């Protein structure tokens, strides 16, 4: 007989969510406009709009739409452009907003 697992309702299920690294090049962003092929215009948490490129390993596996929360990595030689390295889904976005990590983007819970 299989035992049923009980879930803690008060416990957060997103305890190991990917967050931007503190090296200064990664940050949160929101996709504002799809620009064709693998290009996205994104509003970053530092207030700058950057042209972002969907990296090759994400191109066919992860579909990005306008309004999605992303982690981008700025190019060190051209800071007006960046690569998209992660996309959050709806529940994860709400969790990060509740924790106060998305203050620079104006995303409310």
N, C-alpha and C positions, 0 to 999 in steps of 0.2 A: 504494500500500500504506500502511496506517495504522500509525503507530508506536505501540507500547505505552508507556504512561507507567509509570515505576517510582516507587513510594511509599517514603518513608523511614519505616521501622517505628519508629524511636526518636523521631521528631519528633511533637510534639503537634499535632493537627489543629484544635484550638480556640484558635488564637492571637489571634483577634479577638472574643472573647466579650463580650457586654454585661455590664457590672458597674454597681452603683449609683453615682451621681454623689456626690461628696463635699460637696454643698451642705447636708447635714444633714437633708434631707427624704426621700431615697431610702434604702432598706435591703432586705436579704434577709428573707424570711419563708417559712414553710411553711404550706400550707393545712391546717387542722385539721378544719373542718366546713363543709359546704355548707349555706347557710341559706335557699336558695330564690331564685328569679328570677336576679338578678345579684349576690347577696351571699355573701361567704365570710368565715368566722372564721379568722384567720391568727395564728400565733405568730411574732412578730418577733424579730430578733436582739438587740434591747435588752431582751427578757424580757416585753414587754407583748403581750397578746392584743388585736388590733384587728379591728373590723368593716371589711372591705374590699369595694369595689365594682368589678366587672369593667367596665372602660371600654368605651365604645360601639364602638371600632374592633376590640376583641378579642372582643366578645360572641358573634358567630356564627362567627368564624374559628378561635379557639383554645379548646379545651375544657379546663377545669381540674377536676382531681379531688383528693380528699383525699390529702395527702402530697406534692403537687407543690411544687417550689422556685420561688419567685416573687420578683420585685422589686416593691416597693410604694412609693408616694409618699404620705407623710403629708399630711393637710390642715393648712395653717398656722393656720386659724382654729378647728379642732376636732381636736386631736391623737389622739383616741381612734378616729378613722376614717381610712381611706386608700383610694387607688385602686390597682388592680393594673395595672402597665404592662408586665410581661414575665413569661413562663413558660419555665423550663428543661426540657429533656427529659433522660432518664436518663443518657446518657453525659456530658452537660455538667455534670450534678449531681456525678457522680463526679470529674470533672476539677477542679471548684472545691473539692471536699473534699480532694483530693490537694494542691492548692496552698495549703491552709490558710485559705481565705477564709470558711469556714462554721463557725468555732469557736464562735460565740455561739449557734448553733442546735443543737449536739450531733449533727450529722450526721457520721458516720464513713465512710471509704471502703469 
